[in-house]
Amino acid sequence: MKLDPKTDGPVVPRVFAAFGWSPVQVRYIRGVLRVDTGDGVFALKKTAAETAQLTFLHQTLTQLKERGYEHVLLPVKVKEGDRLFVEEEGSCWYALPWYGETAEKGDEVPPEELIRGLARLHKLSGPLIAGKKAPDSAIVTSGLEGKTEAGERLRQWREVASGREYASPFEKAVLFHTDYLEKALHFSVEGWRKQKSTGEALPRTTLVHGRLHPHNLLVGASGWRWIDFDHAHVGTPVTDLAMFLRRFIPFDRDEVVDPFALLKEYEAEYPLKQKEKKLLALHLAYPEGPIRTISAYYDRPGRLEEAVAVRTLSEEMDRLRLFREWVQSVWKQNRSKPRPQKRRETASVRSNRRKN
């Protein structure tokens, strides 16, 4: 949550006082305040998360640590009492020990190690959140409404690009990829709609980070840590797994990491159920990266240089196609299953009637 100098300026000293700090240095780095008190260094963050959410997260992360999961950081307590956050002007503030450096691409740690760590997080969290309220379906975390709107926006962008007498290099690339993107969008959105219409509960739930990204990974002398659990919730592990496969595979190397070799690493620790594989396929089929890149180009003109925009779109399309074969194989498995015997017999009877 970004800080506003006008509204947060007067609040920050009160937050410092609540933690008992007399800082010798304060720096603003990537959305958090790095506070050096002389006795220690802390990351102070303002969050929109409610107190109940922060309390739930602290309890769950503490239990994870007690069970030997070392890849999380626990918040520090305020000066008086057992509170772990400070409420000021309608927002909460919490502090973590300052640790390591923020990852840039996510490849600072072998992806095999990271995804095994993610699997352990999900595996250990499952029993801890048993009985907690979960979404009634994957739709809550997949954002069906936003994905449906993305389809309409894609059509609008296509009209803009095709209507220009002299399309830019990026717009030519958009026109080249639009058919593929529209098919991918249709497949994923229709799949989610069917999932929603069944009203079936998720196969299982666990603690979902919800914002996995290299910038939410810290690497230090004692190993690596996930941070920014503000948006963590009870849900399907598929959400995190899809984010990981999309965001932790760099494309600027001579050889690209095989995402499904990584998936096997995950399943060695926490095997997916067949329905979860189908949900994962829907997530991976959705063209998140290309849509984000095209949106940035049109909605924030000048933010991306033309050459950078073209290259980024190309990389995101490569990433999307990387998952295509696996996505198709998962859904073909489901279609190839034999139909129930009763239905086959009915079909046979109808066929005989036609012959007669």
N, C-alpha and C positions, 0 to 999 in steps of 0.2 A: 504494500500500500504506500503510495507516494506521499511524501511529507509536503505540507503547505507552510512556507515560512510565516505567513500572516497568522494562521490559526494555530499552528503547532509550536511556533517560536515561544510564546508565553507558557506553553504546557510542558515543554521538555525539561526545564529546571525543576518543576514539581515531580516529574517522573524520576529524575536523577535523585532527588531527595528521598523519594519513596524507597529506592534501592540502597540508599545510604552512600551514594557516590559523590565524590568531589573530583570530577574529571580533570586530568592534566592535559588531555588532548581529545578532541572529538572530530571525527571525519565522517562525511556522508559517502557511503560506498554501496552502489547497486541496491538502493532502496532501504538500507539499514544504516544506523549510526554506529560507527566503531568507536567505542568509549574506552579510553585508557585511563584507569583510575590511579595508576602508579602501583597498585597492589594486584591488578589483574586487567585483562582486556576482555570486553564483552561486545556482543552484537545486540543492539537494541532495536526492536522492530515494532512499528505501529501496525495493527491488524484490524480488519473488519470482522474477524471471527468473534462470535459471542462468547461470554464467559462459560456457558455450559459446554460449548464446543472445546474450548481450551482446557477445561477441567477433564473432559472425556479423553482428550488426546494425551494429556499428561499422565493420566492413570494407565492408559494403554501402552504408551511408550516406556513408562517405568516398569511395567510388567514384562515388556519385551527385553529390556536390559537385564532384569532379574533372571530371565530364561536364557541369557547368554548372547542376545543379539546386540552387537556392539556398534552397529552402523547408524545410530541415532544419537542426538544430543538432547540432554534434558535441560529445561529452563532453570534459572537461578531464582531463589526466593527473594522477596522484598525484605527490607530491613526488619520490619516487625511483623510477627505472625507467620502463618504458613502460606500466605498468598503467593502465587506465581506470576501474577500480572497486575498491572495498575490500570484502573479505569479513569479516564480523563476526557471530558468533552465528548462523550458518546463513543469513544474508541478505547480499545485495549492495547496495552503495551506489554511486551514480554522481552526477556533478555536470555541469551544463550552465551556460553563461553565462546570467545572468539577462537576459531579453529581453522588451521590450514589455509588453503587457497581455493578459490572457486574454479571448477573445471571450465574449460573453454569449449571443447568439442565432445567431451565425454570419453575420449580415448586415452586419457591419462591413466585410467585403470582398465585392465583387460575386460572387454565386454562380457566374456564368459564368467568372470568373477562377479561382475555387477549383477548379471541376470540371475545367477545362483543366489546372490544376496537378496534380490527382490523376491525370489521364490520362497526363501526362508522367512522373509517378512510376512508374506501372505500366509504361509503355513502356520507360523507361530501365532499370528493374530487371530486366525479363525476361532479357536476356542475362547479367546479373550473377549470377543465381541458377541459371543453367543447370547441371543435374547435381545440384542440391540435392534432398534427399528432399522429396517433396510428398505431400499426402493422397491416398489412393487414390480418393477421390471427394469431391464437395462436401459430403457428409454430415458430415465432420469439422468443418467450419466452420459448417454450418447448424444443428447441434444437434438432430438428429431426435428423440432421446429426450425432450429438454426440451419440444419442441413437441408431441409426443404427450401428454405429461403435462399440458400447458396445456389441451388439449381436455377432459381429465377434470376439471380444476379449473374450467373454464368451466361444465361441467354442474353441478358442485357449487354454484358461485355462483348459478346460475340457480335451483336448488332452494331455496337459502336465501332468495333474494329473493322467489320466488313463494310461499314458505311463510309469509311474514309477513302478519299481518292488516293492518298499516299500513306499507307499504314506503316507504322514504325516497325523496326525489326522485332521488338517484343510483341507487338500486335499480330504480326505475321506468325510468330511462334504460337500465340494463343489460338489463332484460327486453325493452325495445323493440328493442335492437340484437342480442340473442343469436342469433337465427336467422341473420342475416347473418354474424356472427362464426363461428358453427359451420360454415357453408358455406365461408368463406374458409380456416378451419383445415383442413377436410377436403381441400380442393383442394390446398393447399400441402404438407401432410403426405403425402398419397398420391403427389403428384408426386415428392417426395424419396425415398419408398420405391421407386418405379419406377426412379429414377436410381440408387439403391443396388443394386437387384437386377440391373441390367445389367452392373455391374462395370466400366463404361467409365472410362477415364482422363479427367481434365479436359482440355478443348481446349487450354489453355495455362496456365502458372503464372507468377507474378510475386511481388514482395514485397507482401504484404497488411498494411496497418496494423492492422486488426482492431478498433480502438476509435475510429473517427472520430466526433467530437462537437465542438460549438463550444467546449467547455471544453478541448479538446486542440488549440486553434488560438490562436497568439499573434500579435498585431498590433503592430508597432512602426515606428520611423522608417524602417527599411530594408525594409519590406514585411512579409509574413506568413510564419509558420513552423508546420509540424506538429510536435507533441511527443507524448510518451508512446508510444514505439514498443516498450514492454516486451513487448507481446503480439503484435508483428508476426511473421509467419510466411510460409512459401512456400505459396501457394494460388491460388485463382481470383480475378481482379480483381473479379468480380461481388459478392463479399462487401462490399468497400469501397464499391462503387458504390451498392448497395442502402442501406447505412448513410447515405451522403451524401444520397441523394434523400429519405430519411425524416427526417433530422435537421437539414438545412440549409435547409429551406423554411419560413420563418415564416408563421403563419396569422393574425397580428394586424394585418395591413395591409388596405387597401381592395382591393388586387389581389394575388392569390397568384401567385407565380412558376410558370410552366409547367414541370413537371419534365421533360417530354420535349423541350422546347427545350434544357434543360440536357443531356439525354442526347445530343442532336445535337452539342452543344459537345464532349462527351467523345469521341464517335465521330469527330469531325473530326481528333482527335489520335491516337486508338487505337480503331479500329473493332471492334465486337463481332462475334464469330462467331454463327451462328444458334443453336447449342446454348447459348452464353453468354446469349443473349437469353431463352431458355426458363428457364434457371437464375435469371436476374434476375427474371423474372416470378414464379417460385415464391417468391423472397425478398420481393418487393413485395406478393404476395397474403397473406402471413402477417401477421396482425393484432398485430404486436409492441407498438405503442403502446397500443391499447385493453387488451390483456392486462396490460401493465405498470401501467396506471392502475387497473384493477379489482383487481389484486393488492395494490397499495399501499393501497387503500381497505379491503379485508378483512383483510389480513395485518398492517397497522400502523394500527389504529384511532386516529383523532384526528390522524393526520399531515396529512391533507387536509381542509380545510374543505369542507362539503357543496357550497356554490356553486362553489368552485374545482374540486372533483372532477367535477361535472356539466359545467362548461365545458371542462375538460381532455379528458374522454371525448368530448365533441362534436367538439372540434378533431381528436382522433386518428381519429375515425370519418371526418371530412371528408378527412383525409390519406390514409386507407386507400382511400376511394372515388375519390380523385384518380387512383389508379393502375389502377383496375378496367378501364377501356376498353382501355388499352394491354396489360394482362395478357391479356385475352380475345383481342385481335387477334393477339398472338404465338402463342397456342396454337391459334387457328383457322387460322392460316396453315399450321401443321403438319398439322392434320386435313384441310385442303382439298387437300393434295398428292395427285396421282393415284397410285393403287396400281400396282405393277409389272404389266407386260403379262401375265405368266404367270398371275398370280392372276385377272386379268380374264377371260382365256380359260377358266380353270377354272370360274369362276362361270357363264360362258355355257354351257359344256357341261352343267353341272348343271341349268341352267334348261331347256335343250332336252330333257334326259331327263325332266323333270317333265311337259313338254308331251306327250311320247310316251307 
